[in-house]
Amino acid sequence: MPKSFENGYEKGTCLDNGVVDGGENPYLFPEVQVVEVKEINGANGDSQYETNSQESDESGSNDIATDLNEKPRAAWGGQMEFILTMVGYAVGLGNVWRFPYLCYKNGGGAFLLPYTLMLAAVGLPLFYMEVGIGQFASLGPLSMWRMNPLLKGLGYAMVIVSWLIGLYYNVVISHVLYFLYASFTTELPWASCGNDWNTINCRDANAKTVANNTFSNTTTGVPAAMSLHTNTTRTPSEEFYRYHVLQQTDSIDDFGTIQWHLALTLFIAWVVVFLVLLKGIKTLGKVVYFTATFPYVMLTVLFIRGVTLPGASVGIEYYLKPNFERLLDPHVWSDAATQIFYSLSACTGGLIAMSSYNKFNNNCFRDSLIVCFVNCGTSVFAGLVIFSVLGFMATEKGVDVSKVADGGPGLAFVVYPEALSRMPIAPMWSVFFFIMMATLGFGSEFSYVETFLCAIGDEFPQFLRIRKNNIIFRAVMLGSAFLLGLPMVCNGGIYLLNIVDFSVGGFPLLVVGLLELVGISWIYGMDKYSENVQMMIGSRPGKYWIICWKFLSPFIIALTIILNIAMYKEPTMDDKKYPAWANSLAWLISMFPIVAIPAWFLYKYCTVGGFEVLRENMKPLPSFGPVKEKRYAEMEAEIKNHFNPAFTRLMGSQVSNTTSSTEFSPQSSTLNLIKSRSSGESNV
């Protein structure tokens, strides 16, 4: 006999032969129909799950399309498209300039141990969970929270973070494009110190300084303070980036004007994003075959070149040899946990959005392991490339490796160009390298922007799945993004870019990650989610994953948040502190996505009846009064038996009439007594 069941996310009939007759719950995923799932015993006796794809394609997608009068939701052309897109999304510019920077900041190889532990305890579980829930729901990061409408603010927080990262990420890509343009020459402009933008502190590979000693530099916009002689020497690549590409001012207070060469490259970057995402994942899935593979070819070439430079072994030793004393510093562990979020692009909604285009029975567990290990392996490999060149530069300058170059994006725009200028046929290698950097950047940028567009599209499918409306929507949003990025290409724009990167990559990701784990593991329910995974890949998650999702990962993230608050340091750049207003701006940027979570919760709570409950429960109860209800009868008798005779004569027959004819109640007893006394006083 069939057995009916309801588990909160599906409603159907479970037959004795193992066939699940798919039903549809309008309160959870109204656009996703549960397809027929059959348990088939193979030749080896193992249970396998398969979906009736014909029923899914014909009765599922087509019914939805008919109901909404729209095209069905897009899907990947093949499994390789999804894996390469996820690799391109997770492996980006941060693998080149953020991870190596944190390594040398935290003592080189000592950082690899906490990074690996955080990957196992936090990174992999979160990545697996997001890919799994996105694939099961087949919805973006906003609509996916139909599983718990009150927590939809988490989806808004993810989308806001993704949008903010996309805004400043394309600005970094615009710097890459300008370096690419400058590479089309017979001699790289950062190979020597004899240029208009160089200062007396410039020192090239042959230990030659700039020849002239007049540094007005009025035509190049180099600040006068930057041109004065100091004890610090700089390479030509450092000065090219600071004083020619950025034309950087002394502080964010001196914001300057738009640098039109960077504004042009920023416009080109957004045009590329628009053209690639014009048809959504249909074009994105084809482009990633190049953007996800070409960077590895160039990283290998640069690694071979780097290890042949003098002093490379010093840098690699600093990178691989751990300083275990640094492991006692809580900052190292906090940076490792934060970097995992940034490196894997977790909690930004992109993993949910990209996996939502998967086939329902895709092995999301296998794909998660592949992408995570490829991403983290790329970070370590890029660190080898970086540190081999850092060792070379430290040997040239005669300083420790930790003192070489800058942190942040400057690492990629200072160290790498320095290495390129020392290669045979340097311009050719420079062109290849910055094409690689552009592909790394665009690979992530495409996914960040598509996450935002996908989330909005799932919220308004009737309107935005119409081709013409969708193109107009994408053009307007990307045009607005270009305008919002213009302040970051001003003279002081690099300071603003650093603030946005500092603010978005910390607290918002950690808070979203913690609440996401609690929302899915504890509120939605680990049993339900495990059943969801079993429906897709044929087996439930192991105990290790369940322990991480329910206990270990939330504990580590919560501890990291506490450590970040306790050890919070205001953002700096070039060892200079920001003014008070800039620090306030940093906090506003950090809180912007976080506030969306309680704001939506309160809005939804009030609009679905919570306000009525609140209003009713703010009224006084009927039992409210000066005395308890059980004493009303005793009080009446006491008043009758203890009236003073004189008071009775003064009241005349009115007292007896009042007390005998009045039925006491919580309201009337006190009022009648007061009336009796008032009338007696008036008679006197």
Backbone hydrogen bonds, N-H to C=O, Kabsch-Sander energy under -0.5 kcal/mol:
donor,donor_aa,acceptor,acceptor_aa,energy
3,K,14,C,-2.2
4,S,2,P,-0.5
5,F,12,G,-1.3
7,N,10,E,-1.2
12,G,5,F,-1.2
13,T,21,D,-1.2
14,C,3,K,-2.4
15,L,13,T,-0.7
15,L,19,V,-2.5
18,G,15,L,-1.6
20,V,37,V,-2.0
21,D,13,T,-2.7
21,D,19,V,-0.6
22,G,20,V,-0.9
28,L,25,N,-1.5
29,F,25,N,-0.7
32,V,29,F,-1.8
33,Q,31,E,-0.5
34,V,23,G,-1.2
35,V,33,Q,-0.5
37,V,20,V,-1.0
38,K,50,E,-1.7
40,I,38,K,-0.6
40,I,48,Q,-2.2
42,G,40,I,-0.7
42,G,46,D,-1.9
45,G,42,G,-1.4
48,Q,40,I,-1.6
50,E,38,K,-1.2
52,N,36,E,-1.6
53,S,51,T,-1.6
56,S,52,N,-2.2
57,D,53,S,-3.0
58,E,54,Q,-2.7
59,S,55,E,-2.0
60,G,55,E,-1.0
60,G,56,S,-0.7
61,S,56,S,-1.9
62,N,57,D,-0.9
64,I,60,G,-2.1
65,A,61,S,-2.7
66,T,62,N,-2.4
67,D,63,D,-2.7
68,L,64,I,-2.4
69,N,65,A,-0.9
70,E,65,A,-1.9
71,K,465,R,-0.5
76,W,357,Y,-1.7
82,F,78,G,-1.2
83,I,79,Q,-2.1
84,L,80,M,-2.7
85,T,81,E,-2.2
86,M,82,F,-2.5
87,V,83,I,-2.4
88,G,84,L,-2.8
89,Y,85,T,-2.3
90,A,86,M,-2.7
91,V,87,V,-3.1
92,G,90,A,-0.8
95,N,92,G,-1.2
96,V,92,G,-0.5
96,V,93,L,-1.2
97,W,93,L,-2.4
98,R,94,G,-1.3
99,F,94,G,-2.4
101,Y,97,W,-0.5
102,L,98,R,-2.4
103,C,99,F,-2.0
104,Y,100,P,-2.3
105,K,101,Y,-2.0
106,N,102,L,-1.9
107,G,104,Y,-0.8
108,G,103,C,-3.0
109,G,318,Y,-1.2
109,G,321,K,-0.7
110,A,107,G,-1.3
111,F,108,G,-2.0
112,L,109,G,-1.3
113,L,109,G,-0.7
115,Y,111,F,-1.8
116,T,112,L,-2.2
117,L,113,L,-2.2
118,M,114,P,-2.5
119,L,115,Y,-1.8
120,A,116,T,-1.9
121,A,117,L,-2.3
122,V,118,M,-2.4
123,G,118,M,-2.2
124,L,119,L,-3.1
126,L,122,V,-2.2
127,F,123,G,-2.5
128,Y,124,L,-2.7
129,M,125,P,-2.4
130,E,126,L,-2.6
131,V,127,F,-2.3
132,G,128,Y,-2.3
133,I,129,M,-2.6
134,G,130,E,-2.1
135,Q,131,V,-2.0
136,F,132,G,-2.2
137,A,133,I,-2.1
138,S,134,G,-2.0
139,L,134,G,-0.6
144,M,140,G,-2.2
145,W,142,L,-1.4
146,R,143,S,-1.4
147,M,144,M,-1.3
148,N,145,W,-1.3
151,L,148,N,-2.1
152,K,149,P,-1.4
154,L,151,L,-1.9
155,G,151,L,-0.6
155,G,152,K,-0.6
156,Y,152,K,-1.7
157,A,153,G,-2.5
158,M,154,L,-2.3
159,V,155,G,-2.3
160,I,156,Y,-2.5
161,V,157,A,-2.4
162,S,158,M,-2.6
163,W,159,V,-2.4
164,L,160,I,-2.5
165,I,161,V,-2.5
166,G,162,S,-2.3
167,L,163,W,-1.8
168,Y,164,L,-1.8
169,Y,165,I,-2.5
170,N,166,G,-1.5
171,V,167,L,-0.6
172,V,168,Y,-1.6
173,I,169,Y,-1.9
174,S,170,N,-1.8
175,H,171,V,-1.4
176,V,172,V,-1.7
177,L,173,I,-2.6
178,Y,174,S,-1.7
179,F,175,H,-2.1
180,L,176,V,-2.4
181,Y,177,L,-2.3
182,A,178,Y,-2.5
183,S,179,F,-0.9
183,S,180,L,-0.7
184,F,181,Y,-1.2
185,T,183,S,-2.2
191,A,188,L,-1.7
198,N,195,N,-1.2
200,I,227,S,-0.6
202,C,199,T,-1.6
203,R,234,R,-2.8
204,D,208,K,-2.2
207,A,204,D,-1.8
210,V,202,C,-0.6
215,F,213,N,-0.6
221,G,217,N,-1.2
222,V,217,N,-1.0
226,M,223,P,-0.9
227,S,223,P,-0.7
227,S,224,A,-1.1
228,L,224,A,-0.6
228,L,225,A,-0.5
234,R,201,N,-2.5
239,E,235,T,-1.9
240,F,236,P,-2.4
241,Y,237,S,-2.0
242,R,238,E,-2.4
243,Y,239,E,-2.4
244,H,239,E,-0.6
244,H,240,F,-1.2
245,V,240,F,-2.4
246,L,241,Y,-2.3
248,Q,242,R,-2.6
249,T,491,N,-0.9
254,D,251,S,-0.8
255,F,253,D,-1.2
259,Q,489,V,-2.3
260,W,258,I,-0.9
262,L,259,Q,-0.9
263,A,259,Q,-2.2
264,L,260,W,-2.1
265,T,261,H,-1.5
266,L,262,L,-2.3
267,F,263,A,-2.0
268,I,264,L,-2.3
269,A,265,T,-2.2
270,W,266,L,-2.0
271,V,267,F,-2.1
272,V,268,I,-2.3
273,V,269,A,-2.0
274,F,270,W,-2.4
275,L,271,V,-2.5
276,V,272,V,-2.3
277,L,273,V,-2.3
278,L,275,L,-0.6
280,G,277,L,-1.3
282,K,279,K,-1.3
283,T,280,G,-0.7
284,L,280,G,-1.8
285,G,281,I,-2.5
286,K,283,T,-0.8
287,V,283,T,-2.1
288,V,284,L,-1.8
289,Y,286,K,-1.0
290,F,287,V,-1.7
291,T,287,V,-2.0
292,A,288,V,-2.2
293,T,290,F,-0.7
294,F,290,F,-2.4
296,Y,293,T,-0.9
297,V,293,T,-0.9
297,V,294,F,-0.7
298,M,294,F,-1.6
299,L,295,P,-2.5
300,T,296,Y,-1.8
301,V,297,V,-1.8
302,L,298,M,-2.7
303,F,299,L,-2.1
304,I,300,T,-2.1
305,R,301,V,-2.1
306,G,302,L,-2.7
307,V,303,F,-2.4
308,T,304,I,-0.6
308,T,305,R,-0.7
309,L,306,G,-1.5
312,A,309,L,-1.7
314,V,311,G,-0.6
315,G,311,G,-1.3
316,I,312,A,-2.3
317,E,313,S,-2.4
318,Y,314,V,-2.1
319,Y,315,G,-1.8
320,L,316,I,-2.5
321,K,317,E,-2.7
323,N,107,G,-0.6
324,F,322,P,-0.8
326,R,323,N,-1.9
327,L,324,F,-0.9
328,L,325,E,-1.4
329,D,326,R,-1.7
332,V,329,D,-1.2
333,W,329,D,-0.9
334,S,330,P,-2.4
335,D,331,H,-2.9
336,A,332,V,-1.9
337,A,333,W,-2.2
338,T,334,S,-2.3
339,Q,335,D,-2.6
340,I,336,A,-1.6
341,F,337,A,-1.3
342,Y,338,T,-1.9
343,S,339,Q,-3.6
344,L,340,I,-2.4
345,S,341,F,-0.7
346,A,341,F,-1.3
348,T,345,S,-0.8
353,A,349,G,-2.5
354,M,350,G,-2.8
355,S,351,L,-2.0
356,S,352,I,-1.2
357,Y,354,M,-1.1
358,N,355,S,-1.8
362,N,359,K,-1.6
364,C,362,N,-1.8
367,D,363,N,-1.9
368,S,364,C,-2.1
369,L,365,F,-1.9
370,I,366,R,-2.3
371,V,367,D,-2.6
372,C,368,S,-2.3
373,F,369,L,-2.3
374,V,370,I,-2.3
375,N,371,V,-2.6
376,C,372,C,-2.5
377,G,373,F,-2.3
378,T,374,V,-2.1
379,S,375,N,-1.9
380,V,376,C,-2.1
381,F,377,G,-2.5
382,A,378,T,-3.0
383,G,379,S,-1.8
384,L,380,V,-1.6
385,V,381,F,-1.8
386,I,382,A,-2.6
387,F,383,G,-3.1
388,S,384,L,-1.9
389,V,385,V,-1.2
390,L,386,I,-2.4
391,G,387,F,-2.4
392,F,388,S,-1.3
393,M,389,V,-2.6
394,A,390,L,-2.8
395,T,391,G,-2.0
396,E,392,F,-1.8
397,K,393,M,-2.2
398,G,394,A,-1.6
399,V,394,A,-1.7
403,K,400,D,-1.6
404,V,401,V,-1.7
410,G,407,G,-0.8
411,L,408,G,-2.0
412,A,408,G,-0.5
412,A,409,P,-0.9
413,F,409,P,-1.4
414,V,410,G,-0.9
415,V,411,L,-1.6
416,Y,411,L,-0.8
418,E,414,V,-1.5
419,A,415,V,-1.9
420,L,416,Y,-2.5
421,S,417,P,-2.1
422,R,419,A,-1.2
423,M,420,L,-1.7
426,A,423,M,-0.7
428,M,425,I,-0.7
429,W,425,I,-1.6
430,S,426,A,-2.6
431,V,427,P,-2.3
432,F,428,M,-2.2
433,F,429,W,-2.8
434,F,430,S,-2.6
435,I,431,V,-1.7
436,M,432,F,-2.1
437,M,433,F,-2.4
438,A,434,F,-2.1
439,T,435,I,-2.6
440,L,436,M,-2.5
441,G,437,M,-2.5
442,F,438,A,-3.2
443,G,439,T,-2.3
444,S,440,L,-1.3
445,E,441,G,-2.7
446,F,442,F,-3.0
447,S,443,G,-0.7
448,Y,444,S,-2.4
449,V,445,E,-2.5
450,E,446,F,-2.5
451,T,447,S,-2.1
452,F,448,Y,-1.4
453,L,449,V,-2.5
454,C,450,E,-3.2
455,A,451,T,-2.1
456,I,452,F,-2.0
457,G,453,L,-2.4
458,D,454,C,-2.2
459,E,455,A,-1.0
460,F,456,I,-1.4
463,F,460,F,-0.7
464,L,460,F,-2.8
465,R,461,P,-1.5
466,I,463,F,-0.8
467,R,465,R,-0.5
470,N,466,I,-2.6
471,I,467,R,-2.2
472,I,468,K,-2.1
473,F,469,N,-2.6
474,R,470,N,-2.4
475,A,471,I,-2.4
476,V,472,I,-2.4
477,M,473,F,-2.4
478,L,474,R,-2.3
479,G,475,A,-2.1
480,S,476,V,-2.1
481,A,477,M,-1.9
482,F,478,L,-1.9
483,L,479,G,-1.7
484,L,480,S,-2.3
485,G,481,A,-1.3
486,L,482,F,-0.6
486,L,483,L,-0.9
488,M,485,G,-1.1
489,V,486,L,-2.1
490,C,487,P,-1.1
491,N,257,T,-1.1
492,G,255,F,-2.7
493,G,490,C,-1.5
495,Y,492,G,-1.0
496,L,492,G,-1.0
497,L,493,G,-2.7
498,N,494,I,-2.0
499,I,495,Y,-1.8
500,V,496,L,-2.5
501,D,497,L,-2.4
502,F,498,N,-2.3
503,S,499,I,-2.4
504,V,500,V,-2.6
505,G,501,D,-1.6
506,G,503,S,-0.7
509,L,504,V,-0.6
510,L,506,G,-1.7
511,V,507,F,-2.8
512,V,508,P,-2.5
513,G,509,L,-2.3
514,L,510,L,-2.3
515,L,511,V,-2.4
516,E,512,V,-2.4
517,L,513,G,-2.0
518,V,514,L,-2.1
519,G,515,L,-2.9
520,I,516,E,-2.2
521,S,517,L,-2.6
522,W,518,V,-1.8
523,I,518,V,-1.7
524,Y,519,G,-2.8
525,G,520,I,-1.1
526,M,521,S,-1.1
529,Y,525,G,-2.2
530,S,526,M,-2.6
531,E,527,D,-1.9
532,N,528,K,-2.2
533,V,529,Y,-2.3
534,Q,530,S,-2.1
535,M,531,E,-2.3
536,M,532,N,-1.2
537,I,533,V,-2.8
538,G,534,Q,-1.8
546,I,542,G,-1.8
547,I,543,K,-2.8
548,C,544,Y,-2.1
549,W,545,W,-3.0
550,K,546,I,-2.4
551,F,547,I,-2.4
552,L,547,I,-1.9
553,S,548,C,-2.2
555,F,551,F,-2.1
556,I,552,L,-2.4
557,I,553,S,-2.5
558,A,554,P,-2.6
559,L,555,F,-2.4
560,T,556,I,-2.4
561,I,557,I,-2.3
562,I,558,A,-2.1
563,L,559,L,-2.5
564,N,560,T,-2.7
565,I,561,I,-2.1
566,A,562,I,-2.7
567,M,563,L,-2.7
568,Y,565,I,-1.0
573,M,576,K,-2.1
576,K,573,M,-1.4
578,Y,571,P,-1.0
583,N,579,P,-1.9
584,S,580,A,-2.2
585,L,581,W,-1.9
586,A,582,A,-2.0
587,W,583,N,-1.8
588,L,584,S,-2.2
589,I,585,L,-2.3
590,S,586,A,-2.1
591,M,587,W,-2.5
592,F,588,L,-1.6
594,I,590,S,-0.7
595,V,591,M,-3.0
596,A,592,F,-0.8
597,I,594,I,-1.5
599,A,595,V,-2.1
600,W,596,A,-2.0
601,F,597,I,-1.8
602,L,598,P,-2.6
603,Y,599,A,-2.2
604,K,600,W,-3.2
605,Y,601,F,-2.5
606,C,602,L,-2.3
607,T,603,Y,-2.1
608,V,604,K,-1.5
609,G,606,C,-0.9
610,G,605,Y,-2.4
611,F,606,C,-0.9
613,V,609,G,-1.9
614,L,610,G,-2.4
615,R,611,F,-2.7
616,E,612,E,-2.6
617,N,613,V,-2.0
618,M,615,R,-0.9
619,K,616,E,-1.2
624,F,621,L,-1.9
631,R,628,K,-1.7
632,Y,629,E,-1.7
635,M,631,R,-2.6
636,E,632,Y,-2.0
637,A,633,A,-2.1
638,E,634,E,-2.3
639,I,635,M,-2.1
640,K,636,E,-1.9
641,N,637,A,-2.0
642,H,638,E,-1.2
648,T,644,N,-2.3
649,R,645,P,-2.7
650,L,646,A,-2.5
651,M,647,F,-2.1
652,G,648,T,-1.6
654,Q,651,M,-1.5
655,V,652,G,-0.7
656,S,652,G,-0.6
657,N,653,S,-2.6
658,T,654,Q,-2.8
659,T,655,V,-3.3
660,S,656,S,-2.0
661,S,657,N,-2.0
662,T,658,T,-1.3
663,E,661,S,-0.5
664,F,662,T,-0.6
669,S,665,S,-2.0
671,L,667,Q,-1.3
672,N,668,S,-3.0
673,L,669,S,-1.8
674,I,670,T,-2.1
675,K,671,L,-2.4
676,S,672,N,-2.6
677,R,673,L,-2.2
678,S,674,I,-2.4
679,S,675,K,-2.5
680,G,676,S,-1.9
681,E,677,R,-2.0
682,S,678,S,-1.7
683,N,679,S,-1.7
684,V,680,G,-1.6
